[in-house]
Amino acid sequence: MAKRKRPTPSTTAGASTAALSNTATIAAGNSVTPPLAHAPQKTSEPSRSPFNFQVITGSYDKVLHGFIVTIPSSSPPSSASSASSTPKENDAISLPATFTDSFLFTAHTAPIRTLTISPPSANALQKRILATSSADEHINLYTLSSTLPPINFQKLEKATSTLTASNPKNKNLGVLSHHLNTPTAIIFTPNRSKIITAGLDAQIHILRTRDWAPLSMLKCPKPKPKPINYATDYGDGYGPRIDTFNSEVTYGGGAGGVNDIALHPSQKILLSVGKSTRQVRMWNLMTGRKAGALALDKEVVPPIFGNEGMKVEWSKTGEEYAIAFERGVVTFGMDSKPKSRIRTVPTSKVHQIRYINLPTAITQNKKDTEEEEVLTVSTEDGRVLFYSTADPESLDSPNLIGFLGGRSIGMPGRVKDFSVIAVKGNFHLITGGTDGVVRIWDLGKDSEKDIHEMKKVRIGPGEGRQIGCLVGIYETERRITCLGVMEMGDEGIEEEEDVEMSDSSSSGSGSEDDDADG
């Protein structure tokens, strides 16, 4: 019997290196190779079907870009085979994830600030609502189909496509224009019945998603100005400069504007942090009024962290919340007392924080549960760090579980946003930054075999370890500001969302053909 001829290593190395270009290049001697997903090997067990999810990115270029990620799910190789296939520094990198563009169009007239996708329902094939905001003071609303569109291997280069180019089931719902300044945060309630928006006009609006009618408006007070000393502030013979037109006074903005909001899992409490204010406000959504304000003095928040809260996030259990400042994060318990202070080493700017669930095999904590909730922080130097805030040793000694990315493995680009999706028991983290690269990391049980291969990297006074496996890299060629992820199902009957645009709450509703003009 004639033996099958295997492909030469040079051919495989050339194809893989060209696909990754300069993104996966790692300097020899100064860095370590990131843990990579091993190529699926043939086993006697039947392979499972691949799973798919859609990634939507917003950018400084005012463009919305959606693409489908497909990751094959095959039986994990044995420990012996995985040990022999440990990636070397000069080995060719073969990533299993594949990408298919679904839409690419100009959605706003200014850089996109944030985007949010409505939570999934019991029906996996139900349509989802996509809400995007920009400095043009508008919130655009779309419905996205959860079924896989026809496969199109042609990459979309220019933002001339429409939302319905690859999937005619996607729709443009219209535009909300109830804010007087840039909307900074958008939240859907878990049952998708309401949407909460906040902006730099110091207003928080609650709307009903069935007809987009406004239900309530919360007004954040502006901080009192400091008294003016004309002699020291302006000098002898000079008075304050008076502008004939002050945009902040007319349209809101400046001190008091809302940077971010966070909804408690009970949907009864809302937290907000604002500009030029070292405090966090608590709102009672049952009465629609302010419930209190927590002042953050220098003993709680060191001055090196920053002068205002940039992000705020509740844990999934609702037992603690975290506030991100420019160069640090502080976590609080339900009694509003600080639990831990996180300062990245080396010090770097913080861009995003989220609470996510990780398998205990990754966190290496001895617990009875299979998953553990951890605080995840993305930084300016390209890292995503994982902290356990359950039992900190002291206020300034958070438990660093590990990190991924960073300069040590040749990924120094800032991580502006990230998201986690769990599909069919697989945990994947998706990161995006201003370098225009979207990376897919495997954090699930399939990466347990790579824990003993993760090299410890010197990151300053302490040590950390790389966790997860890199399974995909996609070049969007646009500076990413935010991203969202949604699961995609196979063919099936898809239900419509019970939403319609009201004339009183929108400035106009566009058709699917007008998406490229937005």
C-alpha positions as CSV (number, residue, x, y, z in Angstrom):
1,M,0.0,0.0,0.0
2,A,1.4,3.4,-1.0
3,K,1.9,5.9,1.8
4,R,0.3,9.3,1.5
5,K,2.7,12.1,1.0
6,R,2.7,14.8,3.7
7,P,2.9,18.5,2.9
8,T,6.2,20.1,3.4
9,P,6.7,22.3,6.5
10,S,7.8,25.3,4.3
11,T,4.4,25.5,2.6
12,T,2.5,25.4,5.9
13,A,4.8,28.0,7.4
14,G,4.4,30.4,4.5
15,A,0.6,30.3,4.5
16,S,0.2,30.7,8.2
17,T,2.8,33.5,8.5
18,A,1.1,35.5,5.6
19,A,-2.3,35.2,7.3
20,L,-1.0,36.7,10.5
21,S,1.3,39.4,9.0
22,N,3.0,41.5,11.6
23,T,0.5,40.9,14.4
24,A,1.7,37.6,15.6
25,T,5.4,38.4,15.2
26,I,7.3,37.8,18.4
27,A,10.8,39.1,19.0
28,A,13.3,36.4,19.9
29,G,15.0,36.7,23.2
30,N,12.8,39.5,24.5
31,S,9.4,37.8,24.8
32,V,7.7,34.5,25.1
33,T,5.3,32.7,22.7
34,P,1.6,33.0,23.6
35,P,-0.2,29.7,24.2
36,L,-1.8,28.7,21.0
37,A,-4.6,26.3,20.2
38,H,-3.3,23.0,19.0
39,A,-4.5,21.7,15.6
40,P,-7.3,19.2,15.9
41,Q,-6.0,15.6,15.6
42,K,-7.8,12.6,14.4
43,T,-9.4,10.4,17.1
44,S,-11.8,7.6,17.2
45,E,-14.4,9.7,18.9
46,P,-16.9,11.6,16.6
47,S,-16.3,15.3,16.2
48,R,-18.8,17.8,17.4
49,S,-20.3,20.6,15.2
50,P,-18.6,24.0,15.1
51,F,-20.1,26.9,16.9
52,N,-20.5,30.4,15.6
53,F,-20.9,33.9,17.0
54,Q,-21.0,37.4,15.5
55,V,-18.6,40.2,16.5
56,I,-19.7,43.8,16.0
57,T,-17.1,46.6,16.3
58,G,-17.4,50.4,16.3
59,S,-14.5,52.6,15.4
60,Y,-13.1,56.1,15.3
61,D,-13.9,56.0,11.6
62,K,-17.6,56.1,12.3
63,V,-18.0,52.6,10.9
64,L,-19.9,49.6,12.2
65,H,-18.3,46.3,11.2
66,G,-19.9,42.9,11.7
67,F,-18.3,39.5,11.0
68,I,-19.1,35.9,11.8
69,V,-16.5,33.8,13.8
70,T,-16.5,30.1,13.3
71,I,-14.5,27.9,15.7
72,P,-14.4,24.1,15.1
73,S,-15.2,21.9,18.1
74,S,-13.4,18.7,17.9
75,S,-12.4,16.2,20.5
76,P,-9.4,17.4,22.6
77,P,-6.2,15.6,21.9
78,S,-4.6,13.3,24.5
79,S,-2.0,14.7,26.9
80,A,0.8,12.8,25.2
81,S,0.0,14.3,21.8
82,S,-0.5,17.8,23.2
83,A,2.9,17.6,25.0
84,S,4.6,16.7,21.8
85,S,2.9,19.5,19.9
86,T,4.0,22.3,22.2
87,P,4.5,25.4,20.0
88,K,8.2,26.4,19.5
89,E,9.3,30.0,18.8
90,N,10.0,29.4,15.1
91,D,7.1,27.0,14.5
92,A,4.3,28.0,12.1
93,I,1.2,29.4,13.8
94,S,-2.0,27.8,12.7
95,L,-5.2,29.2,14.2
96,P,-8.5,27.3,13.9
97,A,-10.9,30.2,13.8
98,T,-12.3,31.4,10.5
99,F,-14.0,34.8,9.8
100,T,-16.8,35.9,7.4
101,D,-17.8,39.5,6.9
102,S,-21.5,40.2,7.4
103,F,-21.8,44.0,7.1
104,L,-19.6,47.2,7.0
105,F,-21.2,50.6,6.7
106,T,-20.9,54.2,8.1
107,A,-23.4,54.4,11.0
108,H,-22.7,57.9,12.5
109,T,-21.3,61.2,11.6
110,A,-18.8,61.1,14.4
111,P,-16.6,58.4,16.1
112,I,-18.7,55.7,17.7
113,R,-18.6,55.9,21.5
114,T,-20.3,52.7,22.6
115,L,-22.5,49.9,21.4
116,T,-24.7,47.4,23.3
117,I,-26.5,44.3,22.2
118,S,-29.7,43.2,24.0
119,P,-29.5,40.1,26.2
120,P,-30.5,36.7,24.7
121,S,-33.8,35.2,25.5
122,A,-34.9,31.6,26.0
123,N,-35.3,31.3,22.3
124,A,-31.7,31.2,20.9
125,L,-33.0,32.2,17.5
126,Q,-34.7,35.4,18.6
127,K,-33.5,38.6,17.0
128,R,-31.3,40.9,19.1
129,I,-31.4,44.7,19.3
130,L,-28.2,46.6,18.6
131,A,-27.8,50.2,20.0
132,T,-24.9,52.4,19.1
133,S,-24.1,56.0,20.2
134,S,-21.7,58.7,19.0
135,A,-20.6,62.2,19.6
136,D,-23.3,63.3,17.1
137,E,-25.7,63.0,20.0
138,H,-27.7,60.2,18.4
139,I,-28.5,56.6,19.4
140,N,-29.0,54.3,16.4
141,L,-31.1,51.2,16.8
142,Y,-31.0,48.0,14.7
143,T,-32.3,44.5,14.9
144,L,-29.8,41.7,14.1
145,S,-30.8,38.2,13.0
146,S,-29.4,35.3,15.0
147,T,-29.4,32.9,12.1
148,L,-26.3,32.3,10.0
149,P,-26.3,34.3,6.7
150,P,-25.1,32.8,3.5
151,I,-21.3,32.2,3.5
152,N,-19.4,35.0,1.7
153,F,-15.7,34.5,1.6
154,Q,-15.1,38.0,0.0
155,K,-13.8,40.5,2.5
156,L,-15.5,43.8,2.7
157,E,-12.8,46.5,2.1
158,K,-14.8,49.8,1.9
159,A,-17.7,50.9,4.1
160,T,-20.2,50.9,1.3
161,S,-22.1,47.9,2.4
162,T,-25.5,48.0,4.2
163,L,-26.9,46.3,7.2
164,T,-28.9,44.0,5.0
165,A,-26.2,43.2,2.5
166,S,-25.5,39.7,3.6
167,N,-28.7,39.1,5.8
168,P,-32.0,40.7,4.7
169,K,-33.5,39.9,8.1
170,N,-31.5,42.7,9.7
171,K,-33.4,45.9,10.0
172,N,-32.8,49.6,10.9
173,L,-35.3,50.6,13.6
174,G,-34.4,54.4,13.7
175,V,-32.7,57.0,15.7
176,L,-33.2,58.2,19.3
177,S,-32.2,61.9,19.9
178,H,-33.3,62.6,23.5
179,H,-29.8,63.5,24.7
180,L,-28.4,67.0,24.3
181,N,-24.8,65.8,24.3
182,T,-22.8,62.6,23.6
183,P,-24.5,59.5,25.0
184,T,-21.8,57.6,26.9
185,A,-23.5,54.4,28.2
186,I,-26.4,52.2,27.0
187,I,-27.9,49.3,29.1
188,F,-30.7,46.9,28.3
189,T,-32.6,45.3,31.2
190,P,-32.3,41.5,31.4
191,N,-35.8,41.0,30.2
192,R,-35.2,43.5,27.3
193,S,-38.3,45.5,28.2
194,K,-36.4,48.8,28.9
195,I,-33.3,50.6,27.8
196,I,-31.3,53.0,30.0
197,T,-29.1,55.6,28.5
198,A,-26.7,58.2,30.0
199,G,-24.8,61.1,28.5
200,L,-22.5,64.0,29.0
201,D,-25.6,66.3,29.4
202,A,-25.9,64.9,33.0
203,Q,-29.1,63.1,32.1
204,I,-30.1,59.4,32.5
205,H,-33.1,58.3,30.5
206,I,-35.2,55.2,30.8
207,L,-37.2,54.2,27.8
208,R,-39.6,51.3,26.9
209,T,-38.3,49.1,24.1
210,R,-41.8,48.1,22.9
211,D,-42.5,51.6,21.5
212,W,-39.4,53.5,22.6
213,A,-41.5,55.8,24.7
214,P,-39.7,57.7,27.6
215,L,-40.6,56.5,31.1
216,S,-38.4,58.5,33.4
217,M,-35.5,61.0,33.4
218,L,-32.9,61.3,36.1
219,K,-30.9,64.6,36.4
220,C,-27.4,64.5,37.8
221,P,-26.6,67.8,39.7
222,K,-23.5,69.7,38.6
223,P,-20.8,70.2,41.2
224,K,-20.7,73.7,42.8
225,P,-18.0,75.9,41.3
226,K,-15.1,76.9,43.6
227,P,-15.0,80.6,44.7
228,I,-12.9,82.8,42.4
229,N,-10.0,84.7,43.8
230,Y,-9.4,87.4,41.1
231,A,-5.9,88.3,42.5
232,T,-4.5,84.8,42.3
233,D,-6.5,83.3,39.5
234,Y,-6.5,86.2,37.0
235,G,-3.9,88.7,38.2
236,D,-4.1,92.4,38.9
237,G,-6.2,94.3,36.5
238,Y,-7.7,91.3,34.7
239,G,-11.1,89.8,35.2
240,P,-12.6,86.4,34.1
241,R,-13.1,85.8,30.4
242,I,-16.8,85.7,29.5
243,D,-17.7,83.7,26.4
244,T,-20.6,85.0,24.3
245,F,-21.6,81.4,23.6
246,N,-21.0,78.6,26.1
247,S,-21.8,75.3,24.5
248,E,-21.6,73.4,27.9
249,V,-24.2,75.7,29.5
250,T,-26.5,75.6,26.5
251,Y,-26.3,71.9,25.6
252,G,-24.9,70.4,28.8
253,G,-21.6,68.7,29.3
254,G,-18.5,69.5,31.3
255,A,-18.5,68.8,35.0
256,G,-21.4,66.6,36.1
257,G,-21.7,64.7,32.8
258,V,-22.2,61.0,33.2
259,N,-19.3,58.8,32.2
260,D,-20.9,55.4,32.9
261,I,-23.8,53.6,34.6
262,A,-24.2,50.1,36.1
263,L,-27.5,48.3,36.8
264,H,-27.8,46.0,39.8
265,P,-29.0,42.4,39.0
266,S,-32.2,43.1,41.0
267,Q,-32.9,46.0,38.5
268,K,-33.8,48.2,41.5
269,I,-30.5,50.1,41.9
270,L,-28.5,52.1,39.4
271,L,-24.9,53.5,39.9
272,S,-23.4,56.3,38.0
273,V,-20.0,58.1,37.8
274,G,-19.5,61.5,36.3
275,K,-16.9,64.0,35.0
276,S,-14.9,66.0,37.5
277,T,-16.6,64.4,40.5
278,R,-14.9,62.0,42.9
279,Q,-18.1,60.3,43.9
280,V,-20.5,57.6,42.8
281,R,-24.2,58.2,42.8
282,M,-26.9,55.6,43.7
283,W,-30.3,55.9,42.1
284,N,-33.5,54.1,43.3
285,L,-35.3,52.9,40.1
286,M,-38.4,52.0,42.1
287,T,-39.0,55.7,42.9
288,G,-37.0,57.3,40.1
289,R,-35.0,59.4,42.6
290,K,-31.4,59.7,44.0
291,A,-30.8,57.3,46.8
292,G,-27.5,58.7,47.9
293,A,-23.9,59.6,46.9
294,L,-20.6,58.2,48.1
295,A,-17.7,60.6,48.2
296,L,-14.4,59.1,47.3
297,D,-11.7,60.9,49.4
298,K,-8.0,60.5,49.0
299,E,-7.8,57.8,51.6
300,V,-10.0,55.5,49.5
301,V,-8.9,56.6,46.0
302,P,-5.2,57.7,45.8
303,P,-4.7,60.9,43.7
304,I,-2.5,58.9,41.3
305,F,-5.6,56.9,40.2
306,G,-7.3,60.0,38.8
307,N,-9.9,62.7,39.5
308,E,-13.1,61.0,38.2
309,G,-14.6,57.5,37.7
310,M,-14.5,56.4,34.1
311,K,-16.3,53.0,34.4
312,V,-18.5,51.3,36.9
313,E,-19.6,47.7,37.0
314,W,-21.7,45.5,39.3
315,S,-20.7,41.9,39.9
316,K,-23.1,39.2,38.6
317,T,-24.0,38.3,42.1
318,G,-24.7,41.9,43.1
319,E,-22.6,41.6,46.2
320,E,-19.9,44.1,45.1
321,Y,-19.1,46.7,42.5
322,A,-16.0,48.1,40.9
323,I,-15.1,51.7,39.8
324,A,-12.4,52.2,37.2
325,F,-10.3,55.4,37.3
326,E,-7.8,56.4,34.7
327,R,-4.9,54.5,36.4
328,G,-6.5,52.1,38.9
329,V,-9.6,50.2,40.0
330,V,-11.3,50.2,43.4
331,T,-13.9,47.5,44.4
332,F,-16.6,48.1,47.1
333,G,-18.9,45.8,49.0
334,M,-22.6,46.2,49.5
335,D,-21.8,48.4,52.5
336,S,-19.9,50.8,50.2
337,K,-16.6,50.0,52.0
338,P,-13.5,49.5,49.9
339,K,-12.5,45.8,49.5
340,S,-9.4,46.1,47.3
341,R,-7.4,48.6,45.3
342,I,-6.0,47.5,42.0
343,R,-3.0,49.3,40.4
344,T,-1.6,47.5,37.4
345,V,2.1,46.7,37.5
346,P,3.7,48.3,35.5
347,T,1.3,51.2,35.8
348,S,-0.9,51.7,32.8
349,K,-4.1,53.4,31.8
350,V,-7.3,51.4,32.4
351,H,-9.8,51.3,29.5
352,Q,-12.5,48.7,30.4
353,I,-13.6,46.5,33.4
354,R,-16.0,43.6,33.5
355,Y,-17.0,40.8,35.8
356,I,-16.8,37.4,34.0
357,N,-16.9,33.7,35.0
358,L,-13.8,31.6,34.5
359,P,-13.4,27.8,35.0
360,T,-11.7,27.0,38.4
361,A,-9.1,25.0,36.4
362,I,-7.9,28.3,35.0
363,T,-8.1,30.3,38.3
364,Q,-6.5,27.3,40.2
365,N,-8.5,28.1,43.3
366,K,-9.8,25.2,45.3
367,K,-13.6,25.6,45.2
368,D,-16.5,23.3,44.9
369,T,-17.9,25.2,42.0
370,E,-16.8,24.7,38.4
371,E,-16.7,28.5,37.7
372,E,-15.4,31.5,39.6
373,E,-16.4,35.1,39.1
374,V,-13.3,37.4,38.5
375,L,-12.8,41.0,37.7
376,T,-11.2,41.6,34.3
377,V,-9.3,44.8,33.5
378,S,-8.0,45.9,30.1
379,T,-5.1,48.3,29.9
380,E,-3.2,50.7,27.6
381,D,-0.2,48.4,27.2
382,G,-2.3,45.6,25.6
383,R,-2.9,43.4,28.6
384,V,-6.1,41.9,30.0
385,L,-5.7,41.1,33.7
386,F,-7.8,38.8,35.8
387,Y,-8.2,39.5,39.5
388,S,-10.0,37.5,42.2
389,T,-11.7,39.9,44.6
390,A,-13.4,37.3,46.8
391,D,-10.9,37.1,49.7
392,P,-8.1,39.8,49.3
393,E,-5.2,39.6,51.7
394,S,-5.3,43.4,52.3
395,L,-6.7,46.5,50.7
396,D,-3.7,47.0,48.4
397,S,-3.0,43.3,47.8
398,P,-5.4,42.0,45.1
399,N,-5.1,38.4,44.0
400,L,-3.8,38.5,40.4
401,I,-4.8,35.2,38.7
402,G,-3.1,35.9,35.4
403,F,-3.2,37.9,32.3
404,L,-3.1,37.6,28.5
405,G,-1.6,39.8,25.8
406,G,0.9,42.6,26.4
407,R,4.3,43.6,25.3
408,S,5.9,40.4,26.6
409,I,4.4,38.4,23.8
410,G,4.5,41.1,21.1
411,M,0.9,42.5,21.6
412,P,1.4,46.1,22.9
413,G,-1.7,47.7,21.3
414,R,-4.2,49.1,23.8
415,V,-7.3,47.1,24.5
416,K,-10.2,49.5,24.3
417,D,-12.9,46.9,24.9
418,F,-13.5,43.2,25.3
419,S,-16.3,40.8,25.8
420,V,-16.8,37.1,26.8
421,I,-19.1,34.6,25.3
422,A,-19.8,31.1,26.5
423,V,-21.1,28.7,23.8
424,K,-21.6,25.0,24.3
425,G,-19.4,24.9,27.4
426,N,-16.6,26.9,25.7
427,F,-15.4,30.2,27.2
428,H,-14.0,32.7,24.7
429,L,-12.7,36.3,25.3
430,I,-12.7,38.7,22.4
431,T,-10.5,41.8,22.5
432,G,-10.3,44.8,20.2
433,G,-8.2,48.0,20.2
434,T,-7.0,50.9,18.3
435,D,-4.6,48.8,16.3
436,G,-7.6,47.4,14.5
437,V,-7.0,43.8,15.5
438,V,-9.6,41.5,17.0
439,R,-8.2,38.6,18.9
440,I,-10.1,35.5,20.0
441,W,-8.8,33.7,23.2
442,D,-10.0,30.4,24.5
443,L,-10.5,30.4,28.2
444,G,-12.5,27.2,28.5
445,K,-11.8,23.7,29.7
446,D,-10.0,22.8,26.4
447,S,-7.1,25.0,27.6
448,E,-6.4,23.0,30.7
449,K,-3.8,21.0,28.9
450,D,-1.8,24.3,28.3
451,I,-1.7,25.4,31.9
452,H,1.6,23.5,32.6
453,E,3.0,25.1,29.4
454,M,2.3,28.7,30.4
455,K,5.5,30.5,31.1
456,K,5.8,33.0,33.9
457,V,6.6,36.4,32.7
458,R,8.4,39.1,34.7
459,I,6.1,42.1,34.9
460,G,7.8,44.2,37.6
461,P,8.0,43.5,41.3
462,G,5.8,40.4,40.9
463,E,5.2,37.7,38.5
464,G,2.2,36.7,36.4
465,R,1.3,33.9,34.0
466,Q,-0.3,33.9,30.6
467,I,-3.7,32.2,30.6
468,G,-5.8,31.1,27.7
469,C,-5.1,30.0,24.1
470,L,-5.1,32.3,21.1
471,V,-7.5,30.8,18.5
472,G,-8.0,33.6,16.0
473,I,-6.8,37.0,14.8
474,Y,-8.8,39.3,12.5
475,E,-7.5,42.6,11.0
476,T,-10.4,45.1,10.7
477,E,-8.0,47.9,9.4
478,R,-9.9,50.4,11.5
479,R,-9.3,51.9,15.0
480,I,-11.7,50.0,17.3
481,T,-13.4,51.9,20.1
482,C,-16.0,49.3,21.3
483,L,-17.3,45.9,20.4
484,G,-20.1,43.5,21.2
485,V,-20.7,39.7,20.7
486,M,-23.8,37.7,20.0
487,E,-24.3,33.9,19.5
488,M,-25.4,32.7,16.1
489,G,-27.7,29.8,15.7
490,D,-28.2,27.3,12.8
491,E,-31.1,27.4,10.4
492,G,-34.5,27.5,12.1
493,I,-37.6,29.6,12.7
494,E,-36.8,33.0,14.0
495,E,-39.1,35.1,16.1
496,E,-39.4,38.9,15.7
497,E,-38.7,41.3,18.6
498,D,-41.8,43.2,19.7
499,V,-40.4,46.6,19.0
500,E,-41.5,49.5,16.9
501,M,-40.4,53.1,16.6
502,S,-42.5,55.9,18.1
503,D,-42.7,59.2,16.3
504,S,-42.4,61.1,19.6
505,S,-39.2,59.5,20.7
506,S,-37.2,59.5,17.4
507,S,-36.0,62.1,15.0
508,G,-36.7,59.8,12.1
509,S,-36.5,56.2,11.1
510,G,-34.4,55.1,8.2
511,S,-34.8,52.2,5.8
512,E,-32.4,49.4,5.2
513,D,-31.1,51.2,2.1
514,D,-30.1,54.3,4.1
515,D,-27.6,52.5,6.4
516,A,-24.7,53.6,4.4
517,D,-25.7,57.2,4.5
518,G,-26.0,57.3,8.4
